[in-house]
Amino acid sequence: MQLGRVIGRVWATAKSESLSGHALKIVQPVTPELQAAGRSIVCTDWASAATGDIVYWSRAKEGAFAFTPGEVCTDATIVGIVDVMRVKR
């Protein structure tokens, strides 16, 4: 899993039928210090995250596991919202 910040939403007029009813969010990957790290990515949203939320997300096959037993055509999924984070140095 990776950390990210939700920076926006995606509205799609045409998408896979398996994505019907699932929100799509734009996530900016971040470091533990919450600095941007790489390019933003579109994720399906299993956790109902809002813009600005710090989230953790999964990529590849694991991205679809959140929707089991259903089958959702996704490569990245927000699986949780971070409430508190402590980074030890």
All heavy atoms as an XYZ file, in Angstrom:
666
protein
N       0.836     -1.180      0.000
C       0.000      0.000      0.000
C       0.878      1.238      0.000
O       2.002      1.209      0.481
C      -0.903     -0.011      1.216
C      -2.057     -0.981      1.078
S      -3.227     -0.848      2.411
C      -2.630     -2.192      3.420
N       0.322      2.318     -0.500
C       1.043      3.574     -0.610
C       0.205      4.711     -0.043
O      -1.023      4.623     -0.018
C       1.368      3.857     -2.070
C       2.235      2.795     -2.697
C       2.518      3.083     -4.152
O       2.180      4.133     -4.681
N       3.164      2.155     -4.808
N       0.888      5.754      0.403
C       0.192      6.943      0.894
C      -0.099      7.891     -0.258
O       0.663      7.963     -1.224
C       1.062      7.696      1.900
C       1.172      7.127      3.299
C       2.173      7.949      4.107
C      -0.165      7.106      3.981
N      -1.192      8.635     -0.137
C      -1.521      9.631     -1.141
C      -2.478     10.667     -0.587
O      -3.031     10.502      0.499
N      -2.662     11.738     -1.345
C      -3.619     12.789     -0.995
C      -4.611     12.893     -2.147
O      -4.224     12.969     -3.310
C      -2.921     14.126     -0.798
C      -3.873     15.255     -0.434
C      -3.183     16.618     -0.404
N      -1.911     16.627      0.282
C      -1.739     16.822      1.592
N      -2.791     17.012      2.368
N      -0.540     16.831      2.114
N      -5.907     12.887     -1.815
C      -6.935     13.033     -2.847
C      -6.928     14.486     -3.304
O      -7.084     15.395     -2.494
C      -8.327     12.627     -2.313
C      -9.392     12.836     -3.380
C      -8.326     11.176     -1.840
N      -6.733     14.677     -4.622
C      -6.651     16.041     -5.147
C      -7.787     16.367     -6.117
O      -7.851     17.493     -6.621
C      -5.288     16.313     -5.810
C      -5.035     15.360     -6.979
C      -4.166     16.225     -4.787
C      -3.803     15.710     -7.801
N      -8.670     15.417     -6.365
C      -9.778     15.702     -7.268
C     -10.621     14.481     -7.567
O     -10.383     13.400     -7.037
N     -11.640     14.691     -8.405
C     -12.560     13.629     -8.825
C     -12.556     13.508    -10.331
O     -12.211     14.447    -11.030
C     -13.988     13.957     -8.396
C     -14.207     13.945     -6.907
C     -15.661     14.137     -6.594
N     -16.403     13.003     -7.159
C     -17.673     12.752     -6.911
N     -18.357     13.553     -6.156
N     -18.268     11.713     -7.439
N     -13.012     12.370    -10.808
C     -13.152     12.140    -12.242
C     -14.610     11.809    -12.523
O     -15.204     10.980    -11.833
C     -12.267     10.960    -12.712
C     -12.523     10.639    -14.180
C     -10.797     11.248    -12.459
N     -15.190     12.486    -13.512
C     -16.532     12.148    -13.978
C     -16.365     11.512    -15.343
O     -15.772     12.111    -16.238
C     -17.407     13.397    -14.099
C     -17.922     13.860    -12.794
C     -19.088     13.502    -12.205
C     -17.291     14.777    -11.895
N     -19.220     14.138    -10.994
C     -18.126     14.928    -10.783
C     -16.090     15.481    -11.920
C     -17.814     15.743     -9.712
C     -15.783     16.289    -10.848
C     -16.638     16.417     -9.761
N     -16.892     10.316    -15.505
C     -16.755      9.602    -16.775
C     -18.147      9.306    -17.339
O     -18.968      8.667    -16.679
C     -15.994      8.305    -16.564
N     -18.393      9.764    -18.553
C     -19.689      9.499    -19.182
C     -19.734      8.093    -19.763
O     -20.805      7.524    -19.906
C     -19.985     10.522    -20.290
O     -18.915     10.501    -21.230
C     -20.138     11.910    -19.711
N     -18.576      7.550    -20.077
C     -18.498      6.173    -20.582
C     -17.401      5.456    -19.814
O     -16.269      5.916    -19.751
C     -18.187      6.167    -22.063
N     -17.767      4.339    -19.183
C     -16.786      3.552    -18.438
C     -17.248      2.107    -18.385
O     -18.385      1.789    -18.730
C     -16.565      4.111    -17.040
C     -17.804      4.158    -16.153
C     -17.488      4.833    -14.832
C     -18.734      4.984    -13.985
N     -18.462      5.679    -12.735
N     -16.369      1.235    -17.944
C     -16.698     -0.182    -17.819
C     -17.929     -0.348    -16.932
O     -18.068      0.332    -15.916
C     -15.514     -0.934    -17.202
O     -15.883     -2.253    -16.873
N     -18.807     -1.244    -17.314
C     -20.022     -1.489    -16.534
C     -19.693     -1.900    -15.097
O     -20.435     -1.594    -14.168
C     -20.857     -2.576    -17.213
C     -22.252     -2.701    -16.654
C     -23.100     -3.668    -17.468
O     -23.185     -3.484    -18.694
O     -23.655     -4.600    -16.859
N     -18.551     -2.575    -14.898
C     -18.170     -3.006    -13.546
C     -17.838     -1.821    -12.641
O     -17.829     -1.952    -11.416
C     -16.985     -3.971    -13.598
O     -15.798     -3.304    -13.963
N     -17.569     -0.643    -13.213
C     -17.269      0.552    -12.419
C     -18.513      1.371    -12.089
O     -18.437      2.361    -11.371
C     -16.266      1.438    -13.160
C     -14.851      0.881    -13.270
C     -14.014      1.755    -14.184
C     -14.216      0.753    -11.909
N     -19.656      0.949    -12.584
C     -20.897      1.665    -12.325
C     -21.146      1.759    -10.824
O     -21.079      0.767    -10.100
C     -22.064      0.949    -13.011
O     -23.251      1.659    -12.799
N     -21.386      2.971    -10.345
C     -21.650      3.176     -8.920
C     -20.399      3.392     -8.082
O     -20.492      3.623     -6.884
N     -19.224      3.314     -8.685
C     -17.971      3.519     -7.954
C     -17.375      4.867     -8.331
O     -17.234      5.191     -9.506
C     -16.965      2.408     -8.264
C     -17.422      1.060     -7.842
N     -17.555      0.701     -6.520
C     -17.799     -0.015     -8.567
C     -17.981     -0.543     -6.454
N     -18.152     -1.000     -7.686
N     -16.999      5.645     -7.317
C     -16.380      6.947     -7.549
C     -14.937      6.768     -8.007
O     -14.255      5.829     -7.594
C     -16.410      7.767     -6.268
N     -14.486      7.675     -8.842
C     -13.097      7.706     -9.293
C     -12.462      8.981     -8.766
O     -13.001     10.075     -8.940
C     -13.026      7.677    -10.824
C     -13.656      6.473    -11.505
C     -13.638      6.657    -13.017
C     -12.935      5.196    -11.118
N     -11.322      8.852     -8.101
C     -10.643      9.995     -7.490
C      -9.229     10.115     -8.042
O      -8.600      9.126     -8.412
C     -10.558      9.835     -5.965
C     -11.891      9.593     -5.270
C     -12.725     10.841     -5.200
C     -14.101     10.622     -4.629
N     -14.214     10.442     -3.220
N      -8.718     11.338     -8.080
C      -7.334     11.590     -8.481
C      -6.505     11.661     -7.204
O      -6.807     12.434     -6.292
C      -7.207     12.895     -9.276
C      -8.128     12.852    -10.500
C      -5.755     13.124     -9.692
C      -8.269     14.181    -11.208
N      -5.462     10.832     -7.137
C      -4.625     10.733     -5.939
C      -3.196     11.122     -6.287
O      -2.625     10.630     -7.268
C      -4.659      9.302     -5.367
C      -3.684      9.151     -4.211
C      -6.072      8.938     -4.928
N      -2.624     12.014     -5.482
C      -1.213     12.387     -5.597
C      -0.435     11.554     -4.587
O      -0.646     11.700     -3.385
C      -1.020     13.873     -5.292
C       0.434     14.307     -5.191
C       1.181     14.120     -6.486
O       0.820     14.683     -7.493
N       2.230     13.318     -6.458
N       0.434     10.631     -5.029
C       1.260      9.890     -4.071
C       2.101     10.855     -3.237
O       2.564     11.886     -3.753
C       2.146      9.019     -4.973
C       1.383      8.889     -6.244
C       0.685     10.207     -6.411
N       2.289     10.528     -1.956
C       3.076     11.372     -1.060
C       4.047     10.527     -0.246
O       3.855      9.325     -0.075
C       2.184     12.205     -0.105
C       1.307     13.177     -0.865
C       1.348     11.317      0.802
N       5.084     11.185      0.286
C       6.037     10.559      1.196
C       5.438     10.558      2.604
O       4.416     11.215      2.844
C       7.360     11.353      1.213
O       7.100     12.646      1.781
C       7.960     11.488     -0.169
N       6.071      9.866      3.555
C       5.586      9.934      4.940
C       5.569     11.354      5.501
O       4.828     11.651      6.433
C       6.560      9.040      5.708
C       7.021      8.052      4.684
C       7.115      8.846      3.402
N       6.366     12.256      4.909
C       6.382     13.658      5.336
C       5.328     14.472      4.586
O       5.270     15.687      4.695
C       7.769     14.268      5.092
C       8.863     13.676      5.963
C       9.341     12.304      5.474
O       9.180     11.986      4.270
O       9.862     11.547      6.297
N       4.505     13.803      3.787
C       3.400     14.369      3.011
C       3.863     15.281      1.876
O       3.143     16.186      1.459
C       2.394     15.081      3.920
C       1.805     14.216      5.039
C       0.818     15.008      5.865
C       1.155     12.964      4.475
N       5.047     15.024      1.342
C       5.553     15.737      0.166
C       5.170     14.945     -1.087
O       5.200     13.715     -1.084
C       7.074     15.884      0.241
C       7.559     16.654      1.460
C       6.999     18.063      1.505
O       7.003     18.779      0.511
N       6.513     18.460      2.665
N       4.802     15.636     -2.155
C       4.429     14.968     -3.409
C       5.556     14.057     -3.870
O       6.737     14.406     -3.775
C       4.112     16.008     -4.475
N       5.169     12.877     -4.365
C       6.151     11.879     -4.795
C       5.667     11.195     -6.067
O       4.965     10.198     -6.009
C       6.378     10.848     -3.694
N       5.990     11.765     -7.194
C       5.616     11.139     -8.459
C       4.348     11.727     -9.058
O       3.817     12.730     -8.593
N       3.878     11.054    -10.096
C       2.715     11.518    -10.851
C       1.421     11.090    -10.177
O       1.352     10.047     -9.533
C       2.773     10.942    -12.252
C       3.992     11.426    -13.016
C       4.164     10.732    -14.323
N       3.022     11.020    -15.180
C       2.924     10.633    -16.423
N       3.883      9.929    -16.966
N       1.869     10.936    -17.142
N       0.387     11.893    -10.349
C      -0.922     11.546     -9.787
C      -1.513     10.369    -10.562
O      -1.107     10.074    -11.682
C      -1.852     12.755     -9.814
O      -1.983     13.241    -11.124
N      -2.482      9.688     -9.937
C      -3.075      8.483    -10.493
C      -4.581      8.504    -10.234
O      -5.032      9.087     -9.240
C      -2.415      7.225     -9.885
C      -2.905      5.961    -10.566
C      -2.610      7.165     -8.382
C      -2.088      4.727    -10.215
N      -5.353      7.888    -11.105
C      -6.798      7.764    -10.899
C      -7.057      6.450    -10.174
O      -6.582      5.391    -10.593
C      -7.563      7.793    -12.241
C      -9.050      7.547    -12.013
C      -7.345      9.126    -12.934
N      -7.800      6.526     -9.064
C      -8.114      5.344     -8.260
C      -9.627      5.201     -8.099
O     -10.325      6.210     -7.977
C      -7.542      5.482     -6.845
S      -5.757      5.603     -6.726
N     -10.114      3.971     -8.072
C     -11.479      3.772     -7.617
C     -11.470      4.025     -6.116
O     -10.448      3.881     -5.455
C     -11.988      2.341     -7.910
O     -11.045      1.400     -7.402
C     -12.209      2.114     -9.385
N     -12.608      4.416     -5.561
C     -12.654      4.818     -4.154
C     -13.554      3.893     -3.357
O     -14.768      4.022     -3.374
C     -13.137      6.259     -4.042
C     -13.079      6.791     -2.626
O     -12.545      6.095     -1.743
O     -13.574      7.906     -2.412
N     -12.947      2.974     -2.628
C     -13.685      2.048     -1.783
C     -14.020      2.678     -0.426
O     -14.989      2.308      0.218
C     -12.860      0.767     -1.569
C     -13.546     -0.260     -0.766
C     -14.460     -1.180     -1.201
C     -13.384     -0.492      0.622
N     -14.876     -1.958     -0.170
C     -14.236     -1.558      0.974
C     -12.618      0.101      1.613
C     -14.328     -2.050      2.269
C     -12.712     -0.393      2.899
C     -13.561     -1.452      3.208
N     -13.251      3.697     -0.012
C     -13.353      4.259      1.341
C     -14.166      5.546      1.432
O     -14.285      6.115      2.506
C     -11.953      4.505      1.894
N     -14.703      6.041      0.340
C     -15.464      7.299      0.320
C     -14.635      8.488      0.803
O     -15.070      9.278      1.643
C     -16.749      7.164      1.150
O     -17.561      6.149      0.631
N     -13.447      8.627      0.267
C     -12.545      9.722      0.643
C     -12.989     11.031      0.007
O     -13.591     11.045     -1.064
C     -11.122      9.394      0.206
N     -12.673     12.120      0.684
C     -12.992     13.461      0.178
C     -11.717     14.129     -0.323
O     -10.606     13.731      0.049
C     -13.604     14.303      1.296
N     -11.873     15.153     -1.141
C     -10.720     15.912     -1.618
C      -9.963     16.477     -0.418
O     -10.558     17.025      0.499
C     -11.183     17.048     -2.551
O     -11.865     16.470     -3.657
C     -10.003     17.863     -3.053
N      -8.648     16.288     -0.429
C      -7.795     16.745      0.672
C      -7.449     15.658      1.666
O      -6.506     15.808      2.436
N      -8.191     14.553      1.685
C      -7.909     13.458      2.619
C      -6.580     12.782      2.293
O      -6.222     12.622      1.131
C      -8.997     12.380      2.564
C     -10.264     12.761      3.293
O     -10.256     13.765      4.040
O     -11.277     12.051      3.117
N      -5.864     12.365      3.348
C      -4.694     11.512      3.189
C      -5.226     10.081      3.213
O      -5.987      9.706      4.115
C      -3.670     11.731      4.322
C      -3.212     13.188      4.359
C      -2.478     10.780      4.158
C      -2.544     13.669      3.095
N      -4.837      9.298      2.213
C      -5.376      7.952      2.063
C      -4.247      6.953      1.856
O      -3.109      7.334      1.586
C      -6.344      7.875      0.857
C      -7.551      8.764      1.074
C      -5.648      8.229     -0.450
N      -4.577      5.669      1.996
C      -3.656      4.651      1.525
C      -4.369      3.881      0.431
O      -5.566      3.687      0.445
C      -3.101      3.763      2.636
C      -4.074      3.138      3.583
C      -4.492      1.825      3.407
C      -4.554      3.839      4.688
C      -5.372      1.236      4.301
C      -5.428      3.262      5.574
C      -5.826      1.950      5.377
O      -6.700      1.377      6.261
N      -3.591      3.509     -0.579
C      -4.152      2.908     -1.774
C      -3.290      1.747     -2.241
O      -2.112      1.664     -1.930
C      -4.326      3.954     -2.874
C      -3.102      4.696     -3.266
C      -2.544      5.750     -2.598
C      -2.276      4.457     -4.393
N      -1.422      6.181     -3.254
C      -1.233      5.405     -4.365
C      -2.305      3.550     -5.437
C      -0.237      5.456     -5.327
C      -1.316      3.611     -6.400
C      -0.304      4.554     -6.340
N      -3.936      0.829     -2.938
C      -3.251     -0.348     -3.470
C      -3.283     -0.300     -4.978
O      -4.221      0.208     -5.580
C      -3.933     -1.630     -2.992
O      -3.764     -1.794     -1.623
N      -2.294     -0.898     -5.570
C      -2.134     -0.892     -7.022
C      -2.086     -2.325     -7.549
O      -1.856     -3.252     -6.805
C      -0.835     -0.171     -7.347
C      -0.536     -0.071     -8.788
C       0.702      0.739     -8.993
N       0.296      1.882     -9.800
C       1.013      2.926    -10.030
N       2.191      3.048     -9.495
N       0.571      3.899    -10.796
N      -2.325     -2.475     -8.831
C      -2.262     -3.752     -9.553
C      -3.407     -4.666     -9.111
O      -4.477     -4.182     -8.753
C      -0.891     -4.398     -9.381
N      -3.191     -5.958     -9.108
C      -4.243     -6.928     -8.793
C      -4.853     -6.667     -7.415
O      -6.053     -6.809     -7.217
C      -3.659     -8.337     -8.856
C      -4.655     -9.422     -8.618
C      -3.988    -10.778     -8.751
C      -4.975    -11.886     -8.490
N      -4.327    -13.201     -8.559
N      -4.009     -6.267     -6.458
C      -4.491     -6.007     -5.099
C      -5.490     -4.854     -5.059
O      -6.302     -4.773     -4.150
C      -3.321     -5.726     -4.159
C      -2.458     -6.922     -3.866
C      -1.493     -7.272     -4.996
O      -1.304     -6.443     -5.933
O      -0.931     -8.370     -4.960
N      -5.456     -3.973     -6.034
C      -6.400     -2.861     -6.101
C      -7.837     -3.317     -6.232
O      -8.760     -2.649     -5.772
N      -8.052     -4.471     -6.857
C      -9.406     -4.991     -7.050
C      -9.894     -5.811     -5.860
O     -11.092     -6.066     -5.729
C      -9.466     -5.837     -8.315
N      -8.988     -6.232     -4.963
C      -9.376     -7.087     -3.839
C     -10.399     -6.435     -2.912
O     -11.181     -7.125     -2.275
C      -8.155     -7.500     -3.021
C      -7.289     -8.539     -3.684
C      -6.062     -8.860     -3.143
C      -7.681     -9.181     -4.838
C      -5.245     -9.811     -3.739
C      -6.878    -10.131     -5.451
C      -5.656    -10.448     -4.891
N     -10.406     -5.112     -2.803
C     -11.343     -4.431     -1.906
C     -12.793     -4.689     -2.286
O     -13.679     -4.602     -1.441
C     -11.064     -2.930     -1.907
N     -13.041     -5.029     -3.533
C     -14.406     -5.212     -4.017
C     -14.838     -6.684     -4.041
O     -15.910     -7.000     -4.527
C     -14.547     -4.603     -5.414
C     -14.231     -3.138     -5.438
C     -13.002     -2.684     -5.872
C     -15.161     -2.214     -4.986
C     -12.704     -1.338     -5.885
C     -14.876     -0.862     -4.993
C     -13.644     -0.422     -5.442
N     -14.002     -7.581     -3.518
C     -14.322     -9.011     -3.498
C     -15.607     -9.238     -2.714
O     -15.802     -8.618     -1.681
C     -13.144     -9.794     -2.858
O     -11.972     -9.501     -3.605
C     -13.385    -11.273     -2.854
N     -16.542    -10.057     -3.127
C     -16.468    -11.047     -4.193
C     -16.805    -10.488     -5.567
O     -16.751    -11.216     -6.555
C     -17.481    -12.095     -3.786
C     -18.548    -11.318     -3.102
C     -17.811    -10.199     -2.395
N     -17.151     -9.212     -5.672
C     -17.436     -8.636     -6.983
C     -16.167     -8.501     -7.806
O     -15.055     -8.607     -7.292
N     -16.338     -8.279     -9.088
C     -15.197     -8.079     -9.978
C     -15.272     -6.678    -10.557
O     -16.194     -6.347    -11.288
C     -15.199     -9.116    -11.089
C     -14.937    -10.515    -10.588
C     -14.829    -11.524    -11.725
O     -14.556    -11.107    -12.868
O     -15.023    -12.707    -11.456
N     -14.306     -5.836    -10.178
C     -14.250     -4.460    -10.649
C     -12.987     -4.299    -11.481
O     -11.905     -4.719    -11.082
C     -14.254     -3.473     -9.456
C     -14.043     -2.058     -9.927
C     -15.554     -3.595     -8.690
N     -13.135     -3.686    -12.623
C     -12.025     -3.453    -13.547
C     -11.247     -2.228    -13.068
O     -11.577     -1.097    -13.416
C     -12.588     -3.239    -14.952
S     -11.339     -2.849    -16.174
N     -10.247     -2.444    -12.210
C      -9.469     -1.333    -11.666
C      -8.020     -1.730    -11.490
O      -7.719     -2.911    -11.272
C     -10.044     -0.843    -10.333
O      -9.306      0.292     -9.893
C      -9.996     -1.912     -9.254
N      -7.134     -0.749    -11.591
C      -5.710     -0.991    -11.391
C      -5.202     -0.328    -10.111
O      -4.104     -0.593     -9.677
C      -4.926     -0.467    -12.590
C      -3.465     -0.879    -12.542
O      -3.193     -2.046    -12.218
O      -2.600     -0.031    -12.809
N      -6.021      0.542     -9.509
C      -5.633      1.219     -8.272
C      -6.895      1.575     -7.496
O      -7.876      2.026     -8.074
C      -4.835      2.475     -8.568
N      -6.863      1.347     -6.182
C      -8.034      1.576     -5.342
C      -7.645      2.227     -4.029
O      -6.693      1.786     -3.374
C      -8.755      0.250     -5.038
O      -9.146     -0.362     -6.261
C      -9.981      0.458     -4.169
N      -8.398      3.256     -3.626
C      -8.256      3.822     -2.283
C      -8.911      2.830     -1.335
O     -10.093      2.532     -1.463
C      -8.950      5.188     -2.181
C      -8.288      6.190     -3.113
C      -8.951      5.688     -0.728
C      -9.046      7.503     -3.249
N      -8.127      2.305     -0.380
C      -8.657      1.291      0.528
C      -8.833      1.786      1.955
O      -9.424      1.096      2.785
C      -7.799      0.002      0.512
C      -7.891     -0.676     -0.834
C      -6.354      0.283      0.863
N      -8.335      2.986      2.262
C      -8.514      3.515      3.609
C      -8.164      4.988      3.700
O      -7.453      5.529      2.851
N      -8.671      5.620      4.747
C      -8.405      7.029      5.029
C      -7.535      7.094      6.278
O      -7.827      6.439      7.278
C      -9.718      7.808      5.238
C     -10.576      7.719      3.973
C      -9.442      9.258      5.627
C     -11.976      8.264      4.133
N      -6.466      7.883      6.225
C      -5.546      8.014      7.358
C      -6.118      9.030      8.340
O      -6.382     10.178      7.973
C      -4.144      8.458      6.881
C      -3.219      8.693      8.078
C      -3.561      7.426      5.929
N      -6.331      8.600      9.593
C      -6.817      9.505     10.636
C      -5.653     10.152     11.379
O      -5.653     11.348     11.637
C      -7.694      8.762     11.634
C      -8.993      8.291     11.021
O      -9.602      9.056     10.244
O      -9.414      7.165     11.302
N      -4.667      9.334     11.756
C      -3.511      9.819     12.496
C      -2.282      9.121     11.937
O      -2.332      7.931     11.621
C      -3.635      9.493     14.004
C      -2.379      9.901     14.761
C      -4.852     10.152     14.605
N      -1.183      9.854     11.846
C       0.055      9.262     11.355
C       1.216      9.763     12.202
O       1.335     10.961     12.428
C       0.259      9.636      9.886
C       1.350      8.880      9.213
S       1.340      9.127      7.441
C       2.119     10.703      7.306
N       2.038      8.825     12.677
C       3.242      9.183     13.444
C       4.438      8.607     12.728
O       4.493      7.411     12.472
C       3.157      8.619     14.855
C       2.073      9.244     15.686
C       2.135      8.770     17.127
N       1.054      9.371     17.867
C      -0.094      8.774     18.158
N      -0.298      7.537     17.787
N      -1.007      9.406     18.832
N       5.398      9.456     12.403
C       6.608      9.020     11.722
C       7.755      9.090     12.704
O       8.053     10.152     13.248
C       6.894      9.918     10.482
C       8.169      9.472      9.794
C       5.716      9.902      9.536
N       8.393      7.932     12.970
C       9.521      7.888     13.883
C      10.805      8.185     13.125
O      10.993      7.715     12.030
C       9.634      6.514     14.539
C       8.568      6.241     15.536
C       8.843      4.967     16.250
C       7.805      4.698     17.316
N       8.137      3.536     18.118
N      11.668      8.970     13.727
C      12.971      9.297     13.133
C      14.064      8.824     14.007
O      14.091      8.821     15.150
C      13.106     10.799     12.913
C      12.129     11.321     11.929
C      12.566     10.965     10.544
N      11.453     11.275      9.636
C      11.288     10.689      8.491
N      12.083      9.757      8.092
N      10.311     11.028      7.717
